[in-house]
Amino acid sequence: MDGRPFIPANTPKPPGGALLAAWRSPEDQQGIMDIGVLCKALLDAVGPQEGAAGRTEGFLVPCDPELLFDFNLHKVLHIYALERSTMPNIKIFSGSSHQDLSQKIADRLGLELGKVVTKKFSNQETCVEIGESVRGEDVYIVQSGCGEINDNLMELLIMINACKIASASRVTAVIPCFPYARQDKKDKVGSRAPISAKLVANMLSVSGADHIITMDLHASQIQGFFDIPVDNLYAEPAVLKWIKENIPEWKNCTIVSPDAGGAKRVTSIADRLNVDFALIHKERKKANEVDRMVLVGDVKDRVAILVDDMADTCGTICHAADKLLSAGATKVYAILTHGIFSGPAISRINNACFEAVVVTNTIPQEDKMKHCPKIQVIDISMILAEAIRRTHNGESVSYLFSHVPFAGRHGKLACSYTECVVVNRGKSLANFLVVNQDVRELSFHCRSYQEQKNDVQAVVISYSRAYSDAPAGHKLDTKSFQEYL
């Protein structure tokens, strides 16, 4: 195996019949296609595109998106008789708070969720029992700070401690929505309020956590509360992708922060989209109640996109939407990483002037979507899965975000790792790029080919409907990487 990519045998046949020889025979339902035969048939049909260094850079394969939206990597591993994970000595366990997200992360990594039983005694004490050996394993526990926050936090602490005393080599807490993140400082001089985020950090460390992975902390300085490594992931790449795919007028938009604290977040997104930004200064009399709002910036005759890390009762963003509309905005969207939506939030959103309120799935949103058609969800399981993979393999996690490009000459984004799934055996692929999204071409490039030819096997699958009618056998234009980087 020379490291060239292949596609799983259960992917539908492409149009035109160019790759028919590469697919499993329908009569041989129990057989497993030899990887070498599949790769040879695929490469013979498509033909490699040679780069400047004389090595294979990649090729394009059209896929049926209907299959891929419900794609399960564990099934692909089963097809290729790779029952053991592509990453050895790793276990992923799910807490009770968000099992759907945990399952998606495991599926994207080609793993089965670890066996764990959680229950409560009659006096409401939490009981956790790990159902399989974790000795010497790299353990990841997924538990979001939502729902019954105190119960879920205690469950996470007990799970971490249970794995640690069971001789796990490393325990990483994957906390998509960090609990108590808003209690990161004393708001008033002379206040006797505690800094509860620091207390949670201490509890996680004392329970035995060796590493924390979270997303869009309410205050980035919370990372300094820990004496262990903390990776604060960002939803920005997924937000950029959603804006460009779902807002036709995005080039005539203004990115708006609903408070001064989010200015850095919105300026980063505005810079990458090459659009203007604005912010709203708010004065609070008490928590969850805004007294006065002042808009700083111009939104007249533009689409206004409110971007924030979280929304709880939604009083702030709904008042901000009214302010933007009265200032001349043509449409108002809200994009939030964590949609808490407590109390009157749903009724406020339904009565507000939003075109859509977009949130990620760091918190379960299924029930709320049933009562509010304006809510849309961005899946961030790929970001978390890739962070776990990179952490386990000792690769850079910051690379995921430091290499998100600015808008190119044609307004295209060069990097969108949320588009595809990469499974590797042996050493992992170093880099992954998707280009030419607007012209229905899927391309990829892995710099690690040359160094890891004998170790790398990869499965690359497109999740975008836009690629479904791409011409079979289309070759990758390697020059496009230089144009859009």
C-alpha positions as CSV (number, residue, x, y, z in Angstrom):
1,M,0.0,0.0,0.0
2,D,1.6,3.3,-1.2
3,G,-0.5,5.7,0.9
4,R,-2.9,6.7,-1.9
5,P,-6.4,7.4,-0.8
6,F,-9.3,5.0,-1.3
7,I,-13.0,5.0,-0.8
8,P,-15.1,2.5,1.1
9,A,-16.6,-0.4,-0.8
10,N,-20.2,0.4,0.3
11,T,-20.2,3.8,-1.3
12,P,-22.7,4.0,-4.3
13,K,-21.4,3.6,-7.8
14,P,-20.6,6.9,-9.5
15,P,-22.3,8.0,-12.7
16,G,-21.0,7.0,-16.1
17,G,-19.7,3.6,-15.0
18,A,-16.0,4.7,-14.9
19,L,-15.3,3.0,-11.6
20,L,-17.6,0.0,-11.7
21,A,-14.6,-2.3,-11.4
22,A,-13.7,-0.9,-8.0
23,W,-16.9,-1.8,-6.2
24,R,-17.8,-5.0,-4.3
25,S,-19.8,-7.5,-6.2
26,P,-23.4,-7.4,-5.0
27,E,-23.5,-11.2,-5.1
28,D,-20.6,-11.4,-2.6
29,Q,-22.4,-9.9,0.4
30,Q,-20.1,-11.6,3.0
31,G,-16.8,-11.0,1.1
32,I,-14.4,-8.2,1.9
33,M,-12.8,-6.3,-0.9
34,D,-9.1,-6.4,-0.8
35,I,-7.8,-2.9,-0.2
36,G,-5.0,-3.2,-2.7
37,V,-7.4,-4.4,-5.5
38,L,-9.8,-1.5,-4.7
39,C,-7.1,1.1,-4.8
40,K,-5.6,-0.3,-8.1
41,A,-9.0,-0.3,-9.8
42,L,-9.8,3.2,-8.5
43,L,-6.5,4.6,-9.6
44,D,-6.6,2.9,-13.0
45,A,-10.1,4.4,-13.6
46,V,-9.4,7.9,-12.3
47,G,-5.7,8.3,-12.9
48,P,-3.4,10.1,-10.5
49,Q,-2.5,13.8,-10.9
50,E,1.2,14.2,-10.6
51,G,2.4,17.2,-8.7
52,A,5.6,19.2,-9.1
53,A,7.5,16.7,-7.0
54,G,6.4,13.8,-9.1
55,R,4.2,12.3,-6.5
56,T,0.5,11.7,-6.3
57,E,-1.4,14.7,-4.9
58,G,-4.9,13.3,-5.0
59,F,-8.0,12.9,-7.2
60,L,-11.8,13.5,-7.1
61,V,-14.4,10.9,-6.6
62,P,-18.1,11.7,-6.8
63,C,-20.3,10.1,-4.1
64,D,-24.0,9.9,-3.4
65,P,-24.7,12.3,-0.5
66,E,-27.8,10.4,0.7
67,L,-25.7,7.6,2.0
68,L,-23.0,9.9,3.4
69,F,-25.3,12.0,5.7
70,D,-25.9,8.9,7.8
71,F,-22.4,7.6,7.3
72,N,-20.9,5.5,10.1
73,L,-17.1,5.0,10.1
74,H,-17.3,1.9,12.3
75,K,-19.2,0.1,9.4
76,V,-16.4,1.0,7.0
77,L,-13.8,-0.5,9.4
78,H,-16.0,-3.6,9.6
79,I,-16.0,-3.9,5.8
80,Y,-12.3,-3.8,5.7
81,A,-11.9,-6.2,8.7
82,L,-10.4,-3.4,10.8
83,E,-12.3,-4.2,13.9
84,R,-9.7,-2.7,16.1
85,S,-9.6,1.1,16.0
86,T,-7.3,2.8,13.6
87,M,-5.8,4.4,16.8
88,P,-4.7,1.8,19.3
89,N,-5.0,2.1,23.1
90,I,-7.9,4.6,23.1
91,K,-11.3,4.5,24.8
92,I,-14.2,7.0,24.6
93,F,-16.9,7.0,27.2
94,S,-20.1,9.1,27.2
95,G,-21.7,10.7,30.2
96,S,-25.5,11.2,30.5
97,S,-25.7,14.8,29.3
98,H,-25.3,14.4,25.5
99,Q,-25.0,10.8,24.3
100,D,-26.0,11.7,20.7
101,L,-22.9,13.9,20.3
102,S,-20.7,11.3,22.0
103,Q,-21.9,8.7,19.5
104,K,-21.2,11.0,16.5
105,I,-17.7,11.6,17.8
106,A,-17.1,7.9,18.2
107,D,-18.5,7.1,14.8
108,R,-16.3,9.7,13.1
109,L,-13.3,8.1,14.8
110,G,-14.3,4.6,13.9
111,L,-14.7,3.7,17.6
112,E,-17.3,2.0,19.8
113,L,-18.3,3.9,22.9
114,G,-17.0,2.4,26.0
115,K,-19.2,0.5,28.3
116,V,-20.3,2.5,31.4
117,V,-23.3,2.3,33.7
118,T,-24.5,5.4,35.5
119,K,-27.3,5.3,38.0
120,K,-28.5,7.0,41.2
121,F,-29.0,5.5,44.6
122,S,-32.3,6.1,46.5
123,N,-30.7,9.1,48.2
124,Q,-29.8,10.6,44.8
125,E,-26.1,9.9,45.1
126,T,-24.5,9.2,41.7
127,C,-23.0,5.8,41.0
128,V,-20.7,5.0,38.1
129,E,-19.3,1.7,37.0
130,I,-16.8,1.4,34.1
131,G,-17.7,-1.8,32.2
132,E,-14.4,-2.6,30.5
133,S,-10.7,-2.5,31.2
134,V,-9.0,0.9,30.7
135,R,-5.6,-0.2,32.0
136,G,-2.9,1.6,30.0
137,E,-5.5,3.2,27.8
138,D,-5.8,6.8,26.6
139,V,-9.3,7.6,27.9
140,Y,-11.7,10.4,26.7
141,I,-14.9,11.2,28.6
142,V,-17.5,13.3,26.8
143,Q,-19.8,15.2,29.1
144,S,-21.3,18.6,28.3
145,G,-22.3,21.2,30.9
146,C,-26.0,21.3,30.2
147,G,-29.3,19.9,31.5
148,E,-28.9,18.9,35.1
149,I,-25.6,20.7,35.3
150,N,-24.7,19.8,38.9
151,D,-25.6,16.1,38.5
152,N,-23.7,15.9,35.2
153,L,-20.7,17.6,36.6
154,M,-20.6,15.2,39.5
155,E,-21.0,12.3,37.2
156,L,-18.1,13.5,35.1
157,L,-15.9,13.8,38.2
158,I,-16.7,10.3,39.3
159,M,-16.1,8.9,35.8
160,I,-12.7,10.6,35.6
161,N,-11.7,9.2,39.0
162,A,-13.0,5.8,38.2
163,C,-10.9,5.6,35.1
164,K,-7.9,7.0,36.9
165,I,-7.9,4.5,39.7
166,A,-8.5,1.7,37.1
167,S,-5.0,2.6,35.8
168,A,-5.8,4.5,32.7
169,S,-2.6,6.1,31.3
170,R,-4.3,9.4,30.6
171,V,-7.8,10.7,31.1
172,T,-9.1,13.6,29.0
173,A,-12.4,15.3,29.8
174,V,-14.1,16.5,26.7
175,I,-16.5,19.2,27.8
176,P,-18.2,20.9,24.8
177,C,-20.0,23.4,27.0
178,F,-18.0,24.2,30.1
179,P,-20.2,24.5,33.2
180,Y,-20.0,27.7,35.4
181,A,-18.0,29.5,32.7
182,R,-19.9,32.7,33.3
183,Q,-18.7,32.8,36.9
184,D,-15.1,33.6,36.0
185,K,-14.6,36.9,37.9
186,K,-16.1,39.2,40.5
187,D,-18.4,41.6,38.7
188,K,-18.4,44.3,41.3
189,V,-15.8,45.9,43.6
190,G,-16.2,44.5,47.1
191,S,-18.3,41.6,45.9
192,R,-18.3,38.4,48.0
193,A,-19.3,36.2,45.0
194,P,-17.1,33.2,44.4
195,I,-15.2,32.6,41.2
196,S,-16.9,29.3,40.6
197,A,-15.2,28.5,37.2
198,K,-11.9,28.3,39.2
199,L,-13.6,25.9,41.6
200,V,-14.7,23.6,38.8
201,A,-11.2,23.7,37.4
202,N,-9.8,22.6,40.7
203,M,-12.4,19.8,41.0
204,L,-11.6,18.4,37.6
205,S,-7.8,18.4,38.3
206,V,-8.3,16.8,41.7
207,S,-10.6,14.1,40.3
208,G,-7.7,13.0,38.1
209,A,-8.2,14.7,34.7
210,D,-4.9,15.0,32.8
211,H,-6.2,17.2,30.0
212,I,-9.3,19.2,29.1
213,I,-10.9,19.7,25.7
214,T,-13.7,22.3,25.5
215,M,-15.2,24.7,23.0
216,D,-15.6,28.4,22.9
217,L,-15.1,29.2,26.6
218,H,-17.1,32.2,27.7
219,A,-13.9,33.7,28.9
220,S,-10.6,32.4,27.5
221,Q,-8.8,33.2,30.8
222,I,-10.5,30.2,32.3
223,Q,-7.7,28.2,30.7
224,G,-5.4,29.8,33.2
225,F,-7.4,28.4,36.1
226,F,-6.0,25.0,35.3
227,D,-2.6,23.5,36.0
228,I,-3.2,20.9,33.3
229,P,-3.3,21.4,29.5
230,V,-6.6,22.9,28.2
231,D,-7.5,23.0,24.5
232,N,-10.2,25.6,23.9
233,L,-11.6,24.8,20.4
234,Y,-13.4,27.3,18.3
235,A,-16.6,26.9,16.2
236,E,-15.4,29.7,13.8
237,P,-14.6,27.4,10.8
238,A,-18.1,25.9,11.0
239,V,-19.6,29.3,11.4
240,L,-17.8,30.6,8.3
241,K,-19.0,27.6,6.3
242,W,-22.6,28.1,7.4
243,I,-22.6,31.8,6.6
244,K,-21.3,31.2,3.1
245,E,-23.6,28.3,2.3
246,N,-26.8,29.7,3.8
247,I,-26.8,33.5,3.5
248,P,-26.8,34.5,-0.2
249,E,-26.1,38.1,0.7
250,W,-23.2,37.4,3.0
251,K,-20.9,39.7,1.0
252,N,-23.1,42.6,2.0
253,C,-23.3,41.7,5.7
254,T,-22.1,43.1,9.0
255,I,-20.9,40.8,11.8
256,V,-22.2,42.2,15.1
257,S,-21.2,41.4,18.6
258,P,-24.1,41.8,21.1
259,D,-21.6,43.0,23.8
260,A,-18.1,44.4,24.0
261,G,-16.7,41.2,25.3
262,G,-17.3,39.4,22.0
263,A,-15.5,42.1,19.9
264,K,-12.5,39.9,19.3
265,R,-14.6,37.0,18.1
266,V,-16.6,39.0,15.6
267,T,-13.6,40.9,14.2
268,S,-11.9,37.6,13.5
269,I,-14.9,36.3,11.5
270,A,-15.4,39.7,9.8
271,D,-11.7,39.8,8.7
272,R,-11.9,36.3,7.3
273,L,-15.1,37.2,5.3
274,N,-13.7,40.6,4.4
275,V,-16.8,42.4,5.7
276,D,-17.5,45.1,8.3
277,F,-18.2,44.5,11.9
278,A,-20.2,46.3,14.6
279,L,-20.9,45.9,18.3
280,I,-23.6,46.7,20.8
281,H,-22.8,48.1,24.2
282,K,-25.2,47.0,26.8
283,E,-25.7,48.1,30.4
284,R,-27.3,45.6,32.8
285,K,-29.1,46.4,36.1
286,K,-29.0,42.7,37.0
287,A,-28.3,39.3,35.5
288,N,-30.4,38.4,32.4
289,E,-31.9,42.0,32.2
290,V,-30.5,44.6,29.9
291,D,-31.2,48.3,30.7
292,R,-29.8,50.1,27.6
293,M,-28.2,49.2,24.3
294,V,-26.1,51.4,22.0
295,L,-25.1,50.3,18.5
296,V,-21.5,51.1,17.4
297,G,-21.2,50.6,13.7
298,D,-23.3,50.7,10.5
299,V,-25.8,48.1,9.5
300,K,-28.1,50.2,7.2
301,D,-29.2,48.2,4.1
302,R,-27.1,45.3,5.2
303,V,-27.6,41.8,6.5
304,A,-26.8,41.8,10.2
305,I,-25.3,38.6,11.7
306,L,-25.2,38.5,15.5
307,V,-22.4,36.2,16.7
308,D,-21.9,35.2,20.4
309,D,-20.6,32.3,22.4
310,M,-23.9,31.5,24.1
311,A,-27.5,32.6,24.7
312,D,-29.4,31.7,27.8
313,T,-32.8,33.5,28.2
314,C,-32.2,35.3,24.9
315,G,-33.2,38.7,26.2
316,T,-29.9,40.3,25.0
317,I,-29.9,38.9,21.4
318,C,-33.7,39.6,20.9
319,H,-33.2,43.2,22.0
320,A,-30.2,43.4,19.8
321,A,-32.1,42.2,16.9
322,D,-34.8,44.9,17.4
323,K,-32.0,47.5,17.6
324,L,-30.4,46.3,14.4
325,L,-33.7,46.3,12.5
326,S,-34.5,49.8,13.7
327,A,-31.0,50.8,12.5
328,G,-31.8,49.8,9.0
329,A,-30.7,46.2,8.7
330,T,-32.5,44.2,6.0
331,K,-32.3,40.8,7.8
332,V,-31.0,39.6,11.1
333,Y,-29.4,36.3,11.9
334,A,-28.0,35.0,15.2
335,I,-25.1,32.4,15.4
336,L,-24.3,31.1,18.8
337,T,-21.9,28.3,19.9
338,H,-23.9,27.3,23.0
339,G,-27.7,27.5,22.8
340,I,-28.8,27.1,26.4
341,F,-32.3,28.5,25.8
342,S,-33.7,28.5,29.3
343,G,-36.8,30.1,30.7
344,P,-38.7,32.3,28.1
345,A,-36.0,31.9,25.4
346,I,-38.0,29.9,22.9
347,S,-41.0,32.2,23.0
348,R,-38.7,35.2,22.7
349,I,-37.0,33.8,19.6
350,N,-40.4,32.9,18.0
351,N,-41.6,36.5,18.5
352,A,-38.3,38.1,17.4
353,C,-37.3,39.3,13.9
354,F,-34.7,36.6,13.3
355,E,-34.4,34.9,9.9
356,A,-32.7,32.1,11.8
357,V,-31.0,31.4,15.1
358,V,-28.1,29.0,14.5
359,V,-26.4,27.1,17.3
360,T,-24.0,24.2,17.4
361,N,-24.8,20.8,19.0
362,T,-22.6,21.3,22.1
363,I,-26.0,21.2,23.8
364,P,-28.9,18.9,22.7
365,Q,-31.4,20.9,20.6
366,E,-33.8,18.4,19.3
367,D,-36.7,19.3,21.7
368,K,-36.2,23.0,21.3
369,M,-36.2,22.7,17.5
370,K,-39.7,21.2,17.7
371,H,-41.0,24.3,19.4
372,C,-39.0,26.8,17.4
373,P,-38.6,26.4,13.6
374,K,-36.1,29.3,13.5
375,I,-33.5,27.2,15.4
376,Q,-30.9,25.5,13.1
377,V,-28.0,23.3,14.3
378,I,-24.4,23.1,13.1
379,D,-22.8,19.7,13.9
380,I,-19.4,20.2,15.5
381,S,-18.7,16.5,16.2
382,M,-16.0,16.5,13.5
383,I,-14.1,19.3,15.2
384,L,-14.2,17.4,18.5
385,A,-13.3,14.1,16.9
386,E,-10.4,15.6,15.0
387,A,-9.1,17.2,18.2
388,I,-9.3,13.9,20.0
389,R,-7.4,12.2,17.1
390,R,-4.7,14.8,17.1
391,T,-4.3,14.7,20.9
392,H,-4.0,10.9,20.9
393,N,-1.5,10.9,18.1
394,G,0.5,13.8,19.5
395,E,-0.3,16.2,16.7
396,S,-1.0,19.9,16.8
397,V,-4.6,20.8,17.8
398,S,-4.1,24.6,17.1
399,Y,-3.3,23.7,13.5
400,L,-7.1,23.2,13.0
401,F,-7.7,26.9,13.6
402,S,-4.4,28.6,12.8
403,H,-4.8,27.5,9.2
404,V,-8.4,28.6,8.5
405,P,-7.8,30.9,5.6
406,F,-9.1,34.4,4.8
407,A,-11.6,34.7,2.0
408,G,-9.8,34.4,-1.3
409,R,-10.1,36.3,-4.5
410,H,-13.4,34.7,-5.4
411,G,-14.7,34.6,-1.8
412,K,-14.0,30.9,-1.4
413,L,-12.7,29.2,1.7
414,A,-9.7,26.9,1.2
415,C,-10.1,24.8,4.3
416,S,-13.2,23.1,5.5
417,Y,-12.3,20.0,7.5
418,T,-16.0,19.6,8.5
419,E,-16.7,18.4,5.0
420,C,-15.0,15.1,5.1
421,V,-14.1,12.1,7.2
422,V,-10.5,10.9,7.4
423,V,-9.7,7.5,8.8
424,N,-6.1,6.5,9.0
425,R,-4.2,3.4,9.9
426,G,-0.7,3.7,11.3
427,K,0.6,7.2,11.3
428,S,-2.0,9.9,10.7
429,L,-2.4,12.4,7.9
430,A,-0.9,15.7,8.7
431,N,-3.0,18.1,6.7
432,F,-6.4,18.2,4.9
433,L,-7.8,20.8,2.6
434,V,-11.0,21.2,0.6
435,V,-11.0,23.6,-2.3
436,N,-13.3,24.7,-5.1
437,Q,-16.5,24.3,-3.2
438,D,-18.4,26.6,-5.5
439,V,-17.6,24.6,-8.7
440,R,-18.7,21.3,-7.2
441,E,-15.2,19.9,-7.0
442,L,-13.8,18.0,-4.0
443,S,-10.1,17.9,-3.8
444,F,-7.7,17.0,-1.0
445,H,-4.0,17.2,-0.3
446,C,-2.0,15.4,2.4
447,R,1.5,16.6,2.9
448,S,2.3,13.5,4.7
449,Y,2.2,11.3,1.6
450,Q,5.8,11.6,0.9
451,E,7.0,10.8,4.4
452,Q,4.5,8.1,5.2
453,K,3.9,6.3,2.0
454,N,4.1,2.9,3.6
455,D,2.1,3.7,6.7
456,V,-0.9,5.7,5.6
457,Q,-4.3,4.5,4.4
458,A,-7.1,6.9,4.3
459,V,-10.9,7.0,3.7
460,V,-12.1,10.4,2.4
461,I,-15.8,11.0,2.0
462,S,-17.7,14.1,0.9
463,Y,-20.7,15.2,3.0
464,S,-21.8,18.0,0.8
465,R,-24.8,17.7,-1.7
466,A,-22.9,20.0,-4.0
467,Y,-20.5,17.3,-5.0
468,S,-23.1,14.7,-5.9
469,D,-23.0,15.4,-9.7
470,A,-19.3,16.1,-10.1
471,P,-17.9,14.4,-13.2
472,A,-16.5,11.0,-12.7
473,G,-12.7,10.8,-13.1
474,H,-12.2,14.5,-12.6
475,K,-8.5,15.2,-11.7
476,L,-7.3,17.5,-9.0
477,D,-5.9,20.8,-10.1
478,T,-2.9,21.2,-7.8
479,K,-2.5,24.9,-8.7
480,S,-5.8,25.6,-6.9
481,F,-4.1,25.2,-3.5
482,Q,-1.7,28.0,-4.2
483,E,-4.6,30.3,-5.5
484,Y,-6.7,30.0,-2.4
485,L,-4.1,29.6,0.4
